[in-house]
Amino acid sequence: MIKKTSLNEIIKTLDSEKIIVKGKKKKFFSRFSAIDEADKDSISFCKYKDERGKKLLNETNSSIVLAPFGISLPERKNVTYILVENPRLCFAKLLSKYYKPTTKFKIHPTAIIGKNCKIRRVSIGPYVVIGDNVKIGDGSIIFPKVVIANNVKIGQNVIIKSNTTIGQKGFGFEFDKNHIPISILHIGGVKIGNNVEIGANNTVVQGTLKNTIISDYVKTDDHVHIAHNVEIGERTIITACAEISGSAKIGSDCWLGPNCSIMNQITVGNNVLVGLGAVVIKSVPDNVVIAGNPARIIRKKEPNSQPWEGISR
C-alpha cells in the first residue's frame, strides 16, 4: 500500500511523456497491481495493442490503466485510461516515485571490513566480507554474503546482490616444460561505475595488470560471470548465466541474452543484441542482432534503438 495518489499527481510525474487521458478522470489509486489481479484501488499497465490487450482491458478491475497508443479501448465507466508510448516504462517511473522503500544505511555487525576503506552512507548486510582499500560510493546497498576483495572501487547508488564475489583473482595459467600449470598473478583491480546493479551469484574478476571495468548504469542478472580485464560499456544489460571471457570489450547499450558466451579478447560494438545461448567467437560491429553457435549477424538495428529491440518481450 502507498498513500492515496491522484490522477493529477500521476500526470505530473509523467510530464516528460506524451499522454492522453480517456475515461473517468477523477480517480485515485493506493496500490500497484498486475492488470489481471487488480482491484478498484489499483493502477496497472497493459503493454499489448492486439487481442491480448483488448481482453485484459475488458476483464481488469483496475482503477487506472496505462495503455499503449493505438489500442482499442472498451467502454468501461469506472476505469481511467492513460495512453502513453511505453506503458511499462511509465509504470516503472511511477513505482520508483511512489513505492521506494526507505533504506537505513547501516553496517550489519557480522560484516567484516578491511583497513583503509572509504565507506559512509552504505547499507551492508550480514556476513559481507570487504577487503582492504575498498571504496564504495554513497547510497549503495550490499546484500548478505557478498565478498569484495582488496582495492575494488565502487561508485554511488550501486546494488550488489547476495553471494556475489567481486575482485578476486582470475583464471589464468601458463605451462612450464613439464606441462605443469603455473598460475598468473593478478595485480589489477575492479572498477564499477555509478547506478550499477549486480545480480546474485555473480563473479566479477580482478584484472591481471589493469582494471576490469563496469561502466555507469550497467545491470546484470543472476549467475553472470565477468572475467579479468573485461570492459562493459554504459547502460548494457547482461541477463542470466551469460559468460564474458577475459579481455573482451562490450559496448554501450547492448543486451546480452541468457546463457550467451563471449570469447576472450573480442569486441562487441555498441547497441548490439546477443541472442539466447549465442556463442560469440569473433568481433561484432555496432547496431546488429546476432544469434547462433557460432553467432552470426541476422539483421541490423537502428542506431539509438532500445537495447532489446529484436527479441520478444
N, C-alpha and C positions, 0 to 999 in steps of 0.2 A: 504493500500500500504506500502511496505517496499523498501529499496534500492535494486537496481538490484544485484542479487546474482548469482554466477556462480556454475556450477556443481562441480568444484574442491572444492569450499568452503563447499558445502553440504557433500561431501565425507570426508573432513577434520573434520567436525562436528560429523560425524558418524563413526569416526575411530575406535571406540571400537566394532563396529558391523561387522559381515561378510557381504560383499557387492559384488554383481555382477552387472555391468552396461551393459545394452544392448540398441540397437537402436542408434539414432543420439546422439553424445556425446559432442556437443558444445552448450549446452543450458543454458539459464538464466531463472530465474523467479523473479517476483516482487510482487506476492501476493499468499496467501494461499486460496485454494478453495475446496469445496466438489467436488468429482470426476464427479458428474453428472451436476455440474454448472460451471465447469472450462472453462477457455479460454486459448489462446496461451501463455499468460504470467504467468500462474499459476503452482503451484505444488500442487498435491493432492495425496491421497493414496487409495488403494484398499486392503481390508483385506480378500477377498474371493478367494478360489482356484477353486471353482466349476463353473457351468454355469453362475451364477450371476456375478462372477468376469470377466469371458470372455466377457460377454455382456457389462459390464461397460467399460472395456478396449477398446472394439470395438467402443464405442459411445463417449468417452470423447474427449474433445478438449484441454486437459491439456498439457502443455509443458513437465513436468516431473511428472512421476507417481512412487510412492513407491508401490511395489507389493510383494506378498509372493513368496518364493521359491516354485517351483513345478507347478506354474500356466502356462498355455499355452498362449504364447504371440502372439497377432495378428501382421501382417505386417503393421506397421504404420511408414511412413518415417519421420514424424515430431515430434515423441514422444521419449523421453528418459525414459527408464525403469530402476529403481534401485531396484534390487531384494534383499530383506532382510528377516530375520526370522519373525520379527514382524513389519509390516508397520505402524500400529497405534502408536506404541511406538516411532518409528523413526520420525514420523510426529510430535509427541508431543515434542520430543527433538528439532526439527528444529523450531517449534513455540516458544519454550522457549528462544531460542537464538536470533531469528530474529524478533520476534514480542512481545517483552517485553516492555510494556508501562512504561514510566518514572514516578516514584512516587515521588512527592514532600512531604516530611514528614512535616506535619503541623497539628495543632490542630484547629478545627473549633471554631469560637467564641461562638457558642451556647453550646459547650460541657461543662459539669460540672465535675471537677476533685477534689477529696478529698485531705486530708492532707497526707504528708509524702509519696507521691507516687514517684516511680522511673521510669520515662518515658522520653526518649530522642528522638531518631530517629524513631518516631512512627507517623503514619497518623491516626487521629481521626476525624470521620465525624460528621455531625450535630446531635445535641440532644443526644449525648452519655452521659451517667452518669457513673462515676467511683468513687468508694468509697475510703476510707482511706487505706493507707499502701499497695497499689496495685503496683506490679512490672510488667512492660511489656518490653520485650526484643526488641532490635534494629531491624528495618526492618519490624515490624508488622503493620498490617492495620486493623483498627476497623471501620466497616461500620456504617451508621447512625442508631440511636436509639437503640444501644446496651447498656445493663446495666451490669456493672461489680461491684460486691459487695466488701465489705472490705476484705483485706488480700489475695486476689487472686494473684497467681504467674503465669505469662505467659511468655513463652520462646521467642526466636528470630524467626523472619520470620513467624509469626502466622497471619492467616487471620480469622477474626470473622465477619460474615455477619449480615445483618440488623435484628433488632428486637430480637436478641438473648439475653438471660439472663444467667449470669454465677455467681455462688457463693451465691445465696440467699438460705434461709432456706428450707430444705427438708420437705417432708410429713411424719410425724411420730407422733403417738399418743398412749397413754395408757388410759385405762378406770378406773375410781375410783369406789367405792362401789355403787354409784348411777348411774353407767353406763354413766357418763359424760366424754367425751374425753378430756384428758389432753395433751396438746402439749409438745413434747420432744424438749428441747432447743438444737440447733445445734451450736457447738463451733469449729468445724473443718474448713477446707478451701477447696480450689480447686487449684490444681497444673497442669498446662498444659505445655507440653514439647516444643521442637523446631520444626519448619516446620509443624505445625498442621494447618488444615483448618476446621473451624466450620461453618456449613451452617446457612442459615436464619431460624429464628423462632425455634432455639434450646433452650433447657434448660439443663444446667449442674449444678447440685445441690451441695450446700455446704455439706461437710461431717459432721456427727454428732460429733464424737470425734477425728477422724483422717481425712486426706485429701481424697477427690475424685481426682483420678489421670488419666490424659490422656497423654499417652507417645508420644515420638517423631514420626512424620510422620503420625499420625492418621488423617483420613479425614472423616468428617461427612456430610451427605446430609442435606437437609432442613427438618424441623419438626421432629427432633430427640430429645428424652428425655433420659438423663443420670442421674440416681438418686444418692442419697447420698452414699458415701463410695465405689462407683464403681471404678474398676481399668481396664483401657483399655491398652492392650499391643501395642508395636510398630507396625506401618505400617498397622494397622487394618482399614478396610473400613466399614463405617456404613451408609446404604442407607436410603432413605426417610421413615419417620414415624416409624422407629424402636424405641422400648422402652426397656430400660435396667433397671431392678428394683434394689433396694438397696442392696449394699454389694456384687453384682455379680462381678466376675472376668472374663474378656475376654482376651484370649491370644494374642500373636503376629501373624500378617499375616493372620488374619481372614477376612471373608467377611460376613456381616450381611445383609440379604436381606430385601426388603421393607416390612414394616408392621409386622416384626417379634417381638416377645415379649420374654424377658429373665427373668425368675423368680428370685426373690431375693435370695441371698446367694449361688447361684450355680456357678460352674466354667466351662467355655468353654475353651478347650485346644487351643494349637497353630495350625495354618493352618486349621481352621475349616470353612466350608461354611455352613451358616444357610439359608435355603430356604425361599422364599417369604411367608409371613404370618405364619411362623412356630412359635409354642408356646413351648418354651424350659422350661421344668419343672424339669429336673434333669441334673446333671453334665455330660459333654461330653469330651471324650478323644481327644488327638491330631489327626490331619490328617484324618478327616472324613467329609462327607457331610451328613447333617441332614435336615429333612423336615417333615411337617405334624403337626397335632394338636391331641394329644401331639406329639412333634417332636421325631423322631426315626432315627437311623443311616441307611442310604440307600446304602452307599458304602464308601470305603476307598479312601483316596487321597495319592498321592506320597509326601513324605517329600520334602519341598522346592519347591513345585509346585506353580503356580500362584494362588493368593487368590480366583479368580473367576472360577478356573477350576471346571467344573461340571455344569455350567449354560450356556445357550445360550446367546451370546453377539453379 
